[in-house]
Structure formats: C-alpha cells, structure tokens
Amino acid sequence: MIVGWGGWKSYPRPGRGENIEAPIGPGIYEVRYANTGELFDFGAVDNVAQALAGLQVTPRSLASFFGRRNAAPFPPLEYRICATATKADARIAAERMIGRRETYLRGAA
C-alpha cells in the first residue's frame, strides 16, 4: 500500500543540528536541487530515514580528508518521501514513476 508523497522539505545542512523527518521503514525518497528542481537522487529502500541520512551530499576529495575546507559549498537540497508497506511496493511504485517520467519526457521533446 502506498500512502502518497509528502511535501518538500529542506535537506539538513551539515553542522547545524537539523534533523531529517522520514519514516524508519520502507518507501521511496526523492532529493532535488532547491534552486533548479533538478533531480539529485531517487530510490526505493527498506529504511527511508537511513537512506537519506547516508546520502553523500558533500564533495569527497583527498583535500577534504586532510582537513582543507576549500571544497564547493553545500548545495541547497530538498527532499520528499513516500512511505510504503513493503520494499516490494516501493520498487513497484518507483518503476511506475520512472516509466511515467520517461513517457512525459518523450512527449515533451
């Protein structure tokens, strides 16, 4: 069973003590750039909160490993979630959404 998409929320910035509001259970998540709406990440997972918390949003480089912070700034991101009863439901819903997007893009081109 699919509940439906929640509203868009700002993705927490590192070091600010903000939290991700997401279920500890199966579902779909979508992350986009706040300023352009371009897709950053999308997935169907067993644990939505864990997947969003583990997202690589800061650039990883050898310089950052040694403590240099001259890397690109944190991009403004937004996320939304869609809770499902099982991971199988999440995968089915994600495949349908991907199919709809591909159909829309073919028609728009």
N, C-alpha and C positions, 0 to 999 in steps of 0.2 A: 504494500500500500504506500502511495506517495502522498505526502501532506501538501506539498507545494513550496514554491520559492519564498524565502523570507526577503525582507528589504535589504538594500545595500547598506553596508556598514564600513566605516573607515578601518583599514587594517592597522593594528597597533604598531607604532614606531619603536624601534629598539631603545632601551634605556629610559623609557617614560613610565613604566609600570602599568601600562594599559593591558587589558585582557581581551582574548578572543571569546566571543559569545557563540558557541556552537555545541551541538549535542555530542555526547560521548557514545556514539552509536553509528550505524551505517547511514550513508547518504551521499549526496553529490555536493561538491563545492565549486564555485567559480570565483576567480580573482581577476580583476581588471585594473588597468591604469585609470586613476580617477580623472585625470585631465583629458584623456583622449577616448576612454571607453574601450581601448584595445585589450583583447584577452591576454592575460598574463599566465594563468594556469587554470586547469579544469580537471576534475577527477571524480571517480566513483570509488569510495573507500569504506572500510569497516568502521573506522573511527574518524569522524569529520574533525573533531577538535584536535586530535593528534596530528592529522594530516596538515591542517592549517598552521599549527604551531611549528611543525618541522619544515615549513616552506622555506626555501633558500631565496631570501629577498635582498640580501646584501651581497655585493660582489665579493667573490673569494679570489684572492691572489696571494702570491708569495709576500708581497709588501705588507698586506694586512696581517699575515701570520706573524710577522716580526714587529707588529705594533704601529706601523705607519697608517695614518688615517687620511691619506690624500685620495682615497678612492672616491668614486662617484657617490653623490648623496643618495639617501634612501628615497626610492620613487614613491609618490603618493599612490597608494593602492586602496581598493575597495573590495569587499568580499560579500558573498551571499551563499546561503546553504539551502538545501532541500533534503529534509530528513526522509528516510525510507525505513521499512520494517526489516529488510534484509539487504545484504550486499548484492545479491542477485537482482533484487528490484532496482537497486541503484544502477547497476550495469545496464539493465534493460532501458531504464529511463534515460541514461546518458547516451546510449546508442541512438535512441529516438531523437534526442535533442541534436545530436551531431548530424543525423540524417536530415532533419528539418533545416538546419543552418546551411548544409551543402545545397539543398534544393533551393533555398532562398537566394543564395549567392549565385547559383547558375541562372536563376530567373532575373536577377538584378544586373548581370553582366551584359 
